[in-house]
Amino acid sequence: MKNINLLKNNGIDVDSAIELLGDLEMYEEILGDFLEESKTRLPKIEEYKKNGDMQNYAILVHAMKSDSKYLGFTKLAEMSLEHQLKSQENDINYINNHYEELKEEADKTIQIVKQYLNK
């Protein structure tokens, strides 16, 4: 039996996510999709940052923001939105100065989800 409190105690807004997605089963399925997607998305985000490709960086952090919002990852959604807006403004300094915080939050969220899903 999975412990939903693991998510809640780590600041994940499970209740609003389940309300949005319908039920716990659908939520868990989409959590799994998020984990899979993160394996390729996060390295690509880093690659775009290194190359100064703000257009593609913006597209991927937008996708991460949307997923995070649906799944109740409030802090990651907020940080991703900020990165999306700054990359759309081509503010490479902001991206470079705040990238590690975004990466740490994404990594932390992924670890919590893995723990919850026993992956």
Secondary structure, 3 states (H helix, E strand, C coil): CCCHHHHHCCCCCHHHHHHHHCCHHHHHHHHHHHHHHHHHHHHHHHHHHHHCCHHHHHHHHHHHHHHHHHHCCHHHHHHHHHHHHHHHCCCHHHHHHHHHHHHHHHHHHHHHHHHHHCC
